[in-house]
Amino acid sequence: MSDSDDDWFNKDENEIVQNLQQQVKQLEKQEQHEEHIVVTQRPNDYIKQLSLDNSNEPSSTARFGTGDLPNALKMQPLDMFFYFMTDARDLFANQLRANDSQKRLLQYVEVVTRLCQMELGGFDDELVSGFANQIGLLNQMKVFAVRLFTPPSKGILDDESEQLLRNIKWLLLRAHKLGVLGKLGYELIEHFKTQLAQCQLPHLLEHPLCVEFAQELAVLPTVNNLKDEIYPKLDELQRSDPDDVANVAASDSRPQDAAGYISWQRQLLREDFALPLREFVKTIRDKTKVEALINNHLVRPNTRLILNPEFADAEKNNLIFVNISPTVKLDVKYMQSFKNGALLCFTTSYDFDNLILATVGYTSLDMMKKGYLSVEIIKQYNIGKIYDIPLIMFETPVFFEPYLRVHNYLTTCSADNFPMRLYIIDGCLEVAGPACIDPGLRLNYNQKLQIQLNASQKVAIDHAFTHEFCLIQGPPGTGKTHLSVELLKVLLDNAAATKTGPIIVLTYTNDSLDKFLLKASEHTDSIIRFGSQSRLPEIAKYNVQTMVDDQLVPPRLKRLWWLIKCEYKDKFERLQTLYANFDGSQDDYVQIQKAQKDLQLVTEKRNTLRIIFQYYVARNKALLAMTTSCGARLNYLFRLLKSKCLIFEEAAETAETHVLACLTPHTEHVILVGDHKQLQPYTGSYTHQGLQISLFERLIVNGFPVAVLDMQYRMRPCIAELLVPIFYDALANSESVKAYDNVRGMAANMYFVNHKEPEEQLTDMSFVNKHEALKLVELLRALRKYYMLGSHIVILSPYNAQVEYIKLLLPKKEKNNTLVATVDSYQGLEANIVLLSLVRSNAAGQIGFLRLPNRVCVALSRARWGLYMIGNMETLQRGNHELWGAINSKLEAANAIGEEFPLTEEQKVSKTKNKKNK
């Protein structure tokens, strides 16, 4: 049968979709080779021709009046945005005519630029597109270029012309970056290139703005730029060799210009998300491990997407559901394991011939109990009908939401005035003082605070207020969080003098955020917490969801919310109509794809307006707190608030891209507090070690000045001794840790039990060591005679499987009394007594996580009174002799290693009696 357009109805629907995508790719290649016509008319003739072109544009009386534009420019940015977005007149239709003055052009372009520079999610593309698609406006800009760069121009940029040229440059580059600049826009770029190249006016050519514009235009392509997305594409996942995909992370060259650096970081981030996904899809297509993946709930066959039959009356999060298990009732805890923002992949077969992408939304508990998850369809490839058909479902190997937020910011952020560029990109090691703190200003320090701090903490406080980009390293137990809270208190006490705006505190995890706010709330109640709701009742009152006050919200914002809500309903109903009437044709498929994109943009608009509602509460608060992934989503809020000071807790655990996404042109003071000797940033792939290096660590390694806390208040001296000099050059012990009582029932306060019992590997690639688990549960039982309170003792292990196995062995009364956790999850926490299972025991010296000094450092530094470890020291030393050989030497020198835990004689007698009774 032929492939002509006349026989499409005989083809399989998915085959039609595949053919369509091939045609689209061919058309894109053809467009790239189209020639652009260069105008060579004389200036006056050219201007007349453009004026005629403009006069032929359809006109309308719905124009903003002579006074409307200048009045709008007097408004605050948000008020201007509400004014134009709720007015019946269209800002992007018929606002410029051929006979309009340059002053109106200047005012109009200034309005459009200010609106676009707000970079509001969902509205951003629409606003920039409004500029890029105006023929009359683009022609007016051509006229301006001709008059500026050709005789009889005087060749001098006055203030108005300079501002207009600067705005044109920004708008063109922004439209290109967002992928919304069309053919006419690229013709305008070529026009400016030509005018600059042919200009004979030296004063203009030497002007910094013209030099900068010419340089930026020179590297721009002459064809439409496609906006970079993080969402995976089907052809990318179908590659037979995932590692064969072009990989920017393999490059060691760090770009030295801001635009190149942002692009490089964005590609690193995407590759970190995409690589484990490609490997997972390869495993699925191989089919040999599918049964194991299903048994471990990593793949769910026979799921179905269903449309809420009452979607016209439904809220956003109840429009589409996935029925995860139509035949078997699932545990609600399993359903709740799907976080909001997770990315789900669906396909009809293990050959992976098609793909549907959907994100998880808020789902009511009632719906979860029925086996339903609320989802939003994002994209679909090679498949038309998606509802009520059997689908194979899996979640991406790494949690999607943080990657999406940071990637979106890096995709759209401007390289102009890149904050803290001097240190982040240029590598300058000489640090200026914060611009918001006048050198002559005497900060208000509490005298009591000075008494409470040790010498290194006082140095760190001074360091923070004399460096606009400040690093503070705090080894385990040295009081990093305490210092951060004290820093915050000084900043708040001096906020009126420094005019910093709300202080922004960011952490990597929600638990750490709550821990910080619990201490900060002792000093101020002027707090607002963004993101996931707090688990602590003491902090719940600060959640932003509880604080929105309708009386603070402008009427125009309420009207805009209503308009966007109506737009969402219309777009969704349009999409569902297309789904319902899909006949397999190429035109229908294209319309569905466009309708999906339109719905995504409106969803983003709704999310943006929700945050703007919260802005009216946040602007009156002293402290804003959130995680770094939340901060990336709220970057435009920081710009609205003009916040100058940011404090990053857990900075060494925070990826470089997450720090970048929280900075704004208003940022004048950045304080990063962390410890790069402990956990590094989480990455989706361990293939590219560079991704695990935080900005905090990178700068310290490169010699950036850092204040180091050197006195610890947590560990008994013999435990702290394990860390020096293996991890830290020096670590002093406070008097308080020297006064600890000995652990009752034990003959030693620190001990390592060495054994040779083998590990076991499970199907999910995790490891257990049953011998170690039994020994620690036995030790726990002995210690409980003296320490009944559950929080006194925790059991830690590097492996999830070992954690779960130990939980199974715990006596019933201990299951809710004893915390068993992974080492990573316990970073930043401490316990009086720690029982540590190291798990790995094999002849090959394969020790996985335990070869990494950072993880070992965390494991050894959680205990206050007593640390009891069990592992195969021979295996550990084979895996990393430099690290574990040094630890073994320390243990031997302390007589703290042997074959049995050192119980007191009383304990041994008790243990013997118990055995006899059995």
N, C-alpha and C positions, 0 to 999 in steps of 0.2 A: 504494500500500500504506500502511496506517495506521502510526502510530508507537507503537502500544500495546505493553505489556510482553509480550504473548503472541506477537509475531512476531519477537522478537529474533534467533531462530536463522536467519532469512532475511536478516539484514543483514550487511554487510561488517564484519569485526572492528574495523577502525580507525574506522568510522562509529559503532559502539557506544561505543567509548572516547570519541569526541568528544562524543556525546550525554551520556555520563556526566559529563564535566567541566562541561558546561553546567548539568546538574542540581545538581552540587555548588556551583557559583557561586550559583545561585538560592537554595539552602538557606542558604548563608552570609549572603546579603542578608536573608533572612527572620529569621534568628537575631538580626541586629543591631537589628531593630525589635521584638523581644519585650519585653514589659513585665516588670519585676521587682517582685514583691510585697513591700511594706515592712511589717514586723511592728509592730503598734501596741499589743500587749498590755502590761498592767502588768508591771513588772520581776519581782515574785515569781512571778506566773502564768507568765511567759515562761520563767523559769529552770526551773520545774517541768516545763513542756512539753518543754524541751530535754533535761532529765534522763530523761523518759519515752522520748524519741526515742533517746537513747543506750542505754537499757536494752534497747531492742528490737534493737540490733545483735547479730549472731551472736557468741558468745563462744568462747574457746578457752583451754586451759590453757597453751598455748605462749607464756607471758609471761616477760619478763625480770623477775627477782626484785627485791625491795626494795633489796637491796644492789648489784645489777648496774649500774644507771644511775649512781649516785654513784661507783662504782669506775671505770666507764668514763670519767667526766669527769676522773679523775686521770691518765688515760693521755695520751701524746703523740697528736696528731691522727692520724698514720698508723696507730699501734697500735690506736686506737679504730676506725678504718675497717676494718682487717683483722678485728678482733674481731667486729664486727656483720655484715660481709659473708660470713664463713665459718661463722657460727653457724647451727645448724639452725632456730632460732627466727626468725620474720620480724619485723624491727624495725617494719614498717609494718602489721602486722595484729594487732588486738585487744590493743594495749599500753595503752590507756586505757579505763576503765569509768566509768559515771555516778557512782559513789560514790568515785572516786579523789580524793585530796587535791590541793590546788593545788600542794603541794610536788612530787608526782610529775609533775604537768603541767609545772611549771617545769623539772624535771630532764630530762624527756623532750624538751621543746622545745629545751632547751639542747644535748642530744645531737644532735638532728636538725639544728639550726642549724650546729653546728661541723662536722658531716659535709658539709653543703651548701656551707659557706663554703670548703671545700677546692677546690671547682670543678674536680674531676677529670674530664677528658674522657671521654665515654661513660657514666660513672657519674652525672654531674651531673644530667642530665634524669631519670634513674631515681630518684635520691634526692629531688629536689624534687617529682617526681610522687607519690612515696610520701607526702610531707606533704600535697599538695594534694588527694589522693583519699580521705583518711580522714574519713568523716562524723563519727565520734565525736570526733576531735580538733578539727575545725572547730566542732562544737557546744560543746565545752569552751571554746574561745576566745570564742564568743559569750557564754557564761555569765560568763567572766572580764571581758569588756567591760561587761556589764550591771552586775556587782558593782563595777567600778571607777568607772564614770562616772555612776551614779545613786544617790540616797539609799537606804539610810543610809550610803553611803560617806563617809569623812572627807575625801575629795578630796586625799589626799596620796599620792604615789608613794613607797613604801618601796623599798629596794634590789632586793628580789626581784621586785616588781611592775614596776619600771622595766625590769629585765633581760628579763622575760617579754614586756613590750610591745615592747621594742626588737627582740627576736627575731621576734615575730609580724610586725612591720612589715617586717623584712628578708626573711622567708620569703614573705610575700604579694607583695612587689615582685619578688622573684627568680622566683617561679612565673609571674607575669605576663610578665616579661621573656623567659623561656624558652618561653612559649606553652603551658604545661602546666596553667594554672589553669582549672578547669572552672566550671560554673554555680554550684555550692555555694561555691566560692572567691570568686567575684564577689559572691555574696550576703553573704558575710562582710565583704567590702570595703564594701558598701553599709551593712551593719550598723554597722561602725566609723564610717563617715561620719555616720550618723544619731545614734549615741551622742555623738560629738564635737560635732555641731551642737546637740543638745538638752541638753548638759551644762550644769548651773548652778553648777558648782564652780570658782571662780576660780583656786584654786591649781593645779588640773589643767590648765585651759585655758591658763594662762600658762607651764606647764612647757615648756622648749625641745623636749623629745621629742614632746610632744603637738602643739605648733605645727608642728613639722617633719612629723609624720605627717599632720596635717590638710592641709597644703600639698601633699604628695605624693599623697594620695588624691584631692584635688580635680581633678588633671589626668589621672587614670587613667580609661580607658573602662570601660564596664560590660559589655562583651562580650569574648569570648576574643581574646587577642592572638596573631597568627600570628608565629612566630619568623622573623626576617629571615634569608634565605639568599642566598648569593652565586651559587649555581648558576643558570644562565640558564633561563628558561621559554620554552616553544615560542611562545606568543602574543606574547611580547616580541620574539623573533627574527623573527616573521612580519610585523612592522610594515612598511608600505611605505616609510615615511620614518623611518630610525633616529633622526635628530636631533629628531623630534617627541616622543620619549619624555621624560616629565618628568625634569628634570635639576637635581638639587640643586647640582651644581658650578657652575651659572651664577650662583648667588647669591653675593653678596659679603659677606653678613652672617654674621659668626662668632658663634655663640651664646656667651653669657657664663656660663651655668650648666654644671656638669660633665656632667649627663645629656644636655643638648642638644648640647654640644660633641662628646661621644663619638658620638652618633647622627649628627651632621653629618659627622664624619670617616669613619664607617663607610659612609655613603652616597656620599661622595666616592670612597672606595676602590672600591666596587662599580661605580660609573659608569665609573671609569677602566679597569676590566677589561671591562665590558660593551659600551662604545661601539665599540671596534675589532671586537669579535665581531659586533655587529649590522651594522656596515658590511661585514664579510666575507660574512656570510650574504646581505646584499642583493646583493653582487656575484655570488654563486653563483646566486641566484634569477633574476638578469638573464640568465644563461646565455651571454652573448656572450663572456665571458672564461674559460669553463670549460676550454677546451683549453689555454690558457696556464697556468692554475692546475695542471692535471694534469701538464703538461710540467715545471713547476718543483717538482713533488712536494708542492704545498700542498694538493692534493685527491687522494685515492686512491679510485677507483671499484672495485667488485667485491671488496670486502673481506668477510670473513665472521666472525661470532662463533661460536666453537665451545666446547663444554663438554668438559672433560677427562673421558673415560669412566671414569676411576678417581678421580673427585672425592671419594669417601668416604674414600680413603686419602691424598688429596693435601694438601699444605700450602696455606696461604692464597693464596700468590702463584702457584699452579699450578692454580687451579680453573677459570678461564675465560681463553681466549686469543682474540686477534684474528689471523686469517690475513690479513696485509696484502696479499699478492700470491699467490693460489693457483696462478697459471699461470707466473709469471716469478720466477726466483731473484733475491733482492735482496742488495745489498752489506751486509755486517754493519755497516760504519760508518754506513750510513743507518739501520739498525735501532737502533743505539746512540744516535742523535741524539734519540730519544724519551726524555726524562728521567723518572725516577720522580716521580710526582705530576702529570704533564702531564694535561690534560683533553682527551679525544677526543670528538668529536661524530659521530654516525652518523645517516643518514637513508636512506630507500629511493628518493628521487627528488630532482632538483634543484628541484622545486617546494617542497620542505621542508614536507611535510604531517605529518611525524612526526619524533621526535627521541629518540635514546638517548644518554645521557651515561655515560662510563666514564673512570676514572683509570688511568694506567699504573703497574704495580707492578714489583718486581724480576723480571727474566727471565733465566734461565740462558743462557750463550753458546750452548749446543747448540740451545736452542729458537729463539734469534735467527737462527742459521744456517739454520734451516728456515723462516724467515719469520714466526715467531710472536712476539707480544708478550703478556705477562700483563696482564690488565686486571680491574678490579672495576666492575661495573655500579652506577651511582649512582642514575640516574633514567631513566624512559622516559615519553614522551608520545605518545598516539594510536597506539600500536602494542603488540600483545600478544605474538605469537611473534617472538622476536628471534634465535634460533639458526639457523645454516646457511642464511641467506637472503642474497642479494647486497645489500651496503650501501655507500653512499658515506661515506667517512671523511675528517675533517680535524681538525687540532689547533687549539685556540683561538689567536688571533694572539699573545697574550701568555702567558707561562708562568704556569700556574694556581696552583702550590703556594704561593708566598709570599702571594698574595692570599687564598687560603683560610685559611691559618694566622692572618694578622693580622685578617681579617674575623671569624673564629670568636671570637677573643679580644675584639674590640670589641663583638660581639653579646652576649656573656655577662658582660663585666666590670661591676663595680659602680661607680657614681658616688660612693659613700660613700668618704671619705678618699682622694680622687683624689690620687695622688702628684705632688708638685711643682706643684700647681694654681696656687699663688701666681704662678709665672712663666709657665707654659704657657697658662693660661686668663685669669688676672686681669691679666697684663701688668706685674706689679711689677718695677721696675728696681733696687730695693735688695735685695741678696742677703745672706742670713744665712750664717754659717759652718756646716759640716757638723755635724749633731747627734752623729755618732759620734766627732767629734774635740773633746774638752774644750778650752775656750779656754786653760786652764792647762797643758795637756799640751805638753811639749816633744818634738817629733817627732825621731826619730833620722835625721839626714841624714848621709850619707857625705861626709866632707870631700873625698875624691877627686872625688865627683860635682860638688860646688860648683866645683871648679877646671875641670872639663871643660865646663861650661855657659857659654854667652855671656850677656851681660846680659839680653837679652829672654827667653831660656830660663829664667833664674833667676826673673825676674818671673812667668813663666807657672807655674812650680812653686809659688811662693808664692800665686799667684792660685788654683790648684787646691785648696790646703789651707785657704783662707779663704772659699771660696764653695761652698755646698752644691749649687748648679747652676752649673757652670763651663763657659765657652766658651773654646777656644784656637784661634786661626786661624794656619795655617802656609802661607804662599805656597810655590811650588815650590822644592824643594831646601833648605828651612830646617830639616829634621830633625824633622818631625812624629812619625814612627814612633819615632825615637830618643828624643824627649822622652816619648812615651807609655810606652815601656819603662822609662825612668828614673822616671817617676811611679809606675808599677807597682812597681818595686823599693822605693821609699820606703814605699808602702802595705803591701807584704808585710813589710818590716822592722818596721813598727809595728802589724801586724795584732793582735798579742796585747794591746796597749794599747787599741786602738780597738774591738776586738771586732766587726769588720766582717763576719765570716764569709768564705766564699770570695769573692774578687774576681771579677767577671764582666766579660770583655772581649768586645765585639761588633764585628764588621765587616760591611760590606755584601756582600763577595765572599769565597769560599773561598780564592782565591789570596792576597788581602791578609791573611786570617787566618793562613795558613801563614807568610807573610813576617814577621808580627808574632811568632808563636810561635817561629820560628827564633831571633830575637833574645832573646825572653823566656826561652827555655830555657837561655840562658847564665847566668841568675841563679837559676833554680829548676827542680827536676824535679817539683814537686808540681802537675802540670798534667793536666787532662782536657779533651779536645777532642770536642765533640758535632757531629753532622751528618754530611755526606758525608766519606768517608775522605780523609785527606790524600794528596796526590800526592808529597809529599816523604818519602823514607825516614827522614830524621832526625826527622820529626814523627809518623810512623806509630805509634810506640810509645805515644803519648798518646791515640790514638783510643779512645773509650769502649767500643767493641765488644770491645776486647782486655782490658778491665779488670774486667768483672763477676766477682765472687768469690762462689760459692755459699755459702761459709761465713759471709759477712756477711749473708745474706738470711734474714729470720725465717721459721719454718716456716709461719706463717699466710699469708704472701705466696705461698709456693710452692703452698699448697693453693688459694688464690684463683686463681692462674695456671691451675692444672689445671681448676678449675670453669669459668673463662671459656673455656678452650680447648674444653671439652666443649660449652659453650653455643654457641660459634661453629659447631662441626660440626653441631649440631642445627638452628640457624637456617639454615645453608646448605643442608642436606638438605631442609628444609622449603621453601625457595625453589625448589630444583630440582624438587621434586615438583610444585609449583604450575605451573612452566613446562612440565613434561612433560604435565600433565593439562589445560593451558589449552584451553578450548572456545570462547573468544570471548565468554563472558558477562560482564556487568558485575560480578557478584559475584567472579568469578575475577580480574578485572583489579584490583579494589580489594584483594583479598587479596595479590596480587603486589606492589602498591605498599607495603602495610604490611610484608610480609616483607622487602622491600628496605631499608626504613628500620630494621627491627629488626636486620638484618645489619650495616648501617652503624654502629649504636650499639655492637654487640659488637666490631666491628673497632676502633673508637675505644677501647674498654675495653682491648683487647689492647695497643694502642699506649701507652696510659697506664701499664699495668703494666710494660711494657718500661722506661719512663723511671723508674719507681719502683725497679726493680731497680738502675738506674744511680745512683739517689739514694744508696744505701748505700756507693757508692764516692766519689761527688762530695762528700759531707759531710766527708770527711777530706782533701780537696784544698785547696790555697791559691788556685788559679787555674782558673776555668772559661772556656772559649773557644768561640765559635760565631758563626754569621752571625745577622743580626737576624731573618730569617724563621724560623730555627731557634729563636731566643729567644722568639718569639711562641708557638711550640708548647710551649715549656718554661716558660712563665710560672709555672705551678703548682709547678714544681721550685724556682724562685727563692723562692717563698713558703715552701715546706717548709724550705729552707736558711736562710731569713731573711737573705739576702744584702743588705747595706746599700750597697755601692759598685759602680757600673757605669761602665765606660769604653767610650765609643763611638769607635772609629776610623772614618775616612771619614764623619764625621757629616754633612757637607754633601751627600754622595751618598745619605744615608739618608732615606727619606720620613718625614714627621712621624708617620704612623700606625705605622710600624715601631718608632720610639722609644717611643711610648706603650705598645705591646704588650709591651715588655720591662720596664716599671716595675711595682713592687708597693707595697703599703702599708708594706713594710719598707724601701723605698729611702730613703736619707738622704744619699747623695752621688753626683751624676751629673757625669761629666766628658766633654764632647763635643769632639773634636779633628778639625778639618777645614779646608777652604778653599772658601768659597762662590763664589769667583771661578773655580774649576775646575768639573768636571762636577757637574750637579745630579742629583736623584733620577730614576731611570728611570720613565717613565710609559707606560701603554698608549696614551694619546691626547695629542696635542699641542694639542687643541682648547681645553683648559682649563689655561691657563698657571699658575694658582694651584697646581695639583697638583705642579708642578716646583719649588716653593719648599719647601726643607727647613725643619724646625723651627730648625735652626742658623742658616740665612739669615734666616728671618722674625724671629727674636729680635734679631739684629745690626742689621737694617734698622730695627727699632723702638727702637734705642738701648740694648739690653741690654749690660752690661759684658763686654768681651772682651779677652783677652791676645793680642797679635799678635807672632809671631816675625818678626824683620826682617833676619836675616842668612842668605844662601844659600851653600850649599857645593857646588853642582852645576855651574852654567853658567859658561862663559867670560864675562867682563864684557860683551863686545859682544853676546852673545845675551841676557843678562839685561837689557840696556838696552832691548830691544824691549818689555819688560813694564811699564816705568815711563815715564810715569804712566798709560799706557793701561789697565792692570789694577790696579796697586798704586801707592800714593802714594810709597812709598820701599822700596828693597830694597838693602841693603848687600852687598858682595862680600867673602867671606873671603879671607885671604891665599893659601889653597891654590888657588883658581880663577884667581888672577892669575899663577900660576906654570906654567900649562899650556904645553906645547910647541905650536908651530903644527902644524896638520894637514899631514902629509907628502903631497906630490904636488899640493897646492892652493895657489894664490896668495892665497886669502882663507879665513878660518875660518868665515865666514857669508856666504851669497849667495842671492839670489832670481833665478831665470831666468824672464823674462817672455816669453810667447808668445801667439799668437792661434789655435792649432789647436783645432778644435771638439771638444766632448765628444760622447759617444754615450749615449743612454738605452736601457736594456735592458727586457725585458718585466716584470721584477720591480720596476720603478721605481727601480733603482739606476743608477749612472752609471760610465762608464769614459772615460779619455782615453788613447788608445793612444800618442799622441806623448809624453806625459809618462812613460808606463811605459817606453818605449824609451830615453828620455834617462836615466832613473834607473838602469836596468840597465846602460847604457853607463858611467855614472859609477861604479857599483859595481865594474865590471870594472877600471876604472882605479885605484880605491882599494885593491883587493885586492892589488896589487903591494906595498903597504906594510903593509897590515893583514890578515894571513891569518886571524887568529882570528875565527871567525864572530860572536861576541858583541860585537865592536868596532862593528859597523855594523848598523843596523836600517832598514827601509823602512816608512814609515807613510803612511796615507791615511785620509780620513774615510769612504770608501765601501768596503763589502765587495766589490763587483764589481771595483773597481780592485785591491784586494788580491789577489783570485783571478787576475786577468789578469796582474799582475806575476809571480806565482808561476809561471804558465805560461811566461813569457819567460825565467826564470832558467836558466842553464846547468845541466846535470845535477849537476855537482859542487857547485853553490851551493844546490840545493833544500833540502838538509838542513843547510846551513851558515849561511844567512842568514834571519833572522826577518823576515817581512812581516806586518804587523798593522794593525788599525784604530787610529785615534787613541784612541777610547774605551777599547779593551781595554788600552791601554798607560798609562792613568792610574796614577800611583804608581810607575811604572818609569822607568828612564833608560838611555841608551846613550852611548857615547863619541862616535859620529858618527850623526846622523839624516839620512836622505834623505826629504823630505816631498813627496808628490804631492797637490796641492789639487784637481785634476780639473776643476772647473767652468769652462767657457769657452763663453759664449753672448752674443748681442747684447742679450738682455733683462735681463741682470743677475740671473738666477735663480741663487742660490748655496746654497740649502738650509741644511745644517748650518753652513756657514761664515758665516752672518749672525749666529750666536750667539757672543758674546764668550767664554763659558765653554769652548766647544769649541776655539776658536782659541787661548785661553790654554794649554790642555793641549798642543796641537800644537806650539806655539813653545817649550815649556819642558822638553822631554824630553832635549835634547842636552847633553853635557858639553863636548866639545872642538870639535865642528863641526856646523853646521846648514846643510843645502843644500836649498832649496825650489824648486819649479817650479809655475807657475800663470799664469793670465791676470789680471793686476792690474787691467786696465780693467773686466773683468766683476766682480771682487771689490769694487771701489770702487763700482760701480753698485748692487751688492747691499746694501752697508752702508758708506756713505762715511765716516761718523764713525769706524768701527773701522778699515777697511782704508786709508782716507786717512791716518790717523795712523801706521799701520805703514809705508805707502809713504814717508812723509816721513822716518821713522827710517832706512829702508833707503837712501834717496837721500843723506841726510846722512852715512851711513857708506860711501858709494860701493859699496854692496853689492847693486845690482840691475842686470841687463843681459840680453843675449840668449843668452849661453853661460856654462857653468860655468867659473870661472877656474882652469884647470889651470896648473901650473908649466910653464916652457919645456921642461923635460925630458919632462914628460907629453905636451906637444903634439907634440914630435918623435916620441915613441914612437907616438902615435896616428896621425900621418901615415904612418909606416912600415907600420903595420898595414893602413891603407887601401890602400897601394900593393901590399902583398903579396896582398891580396884581388883 
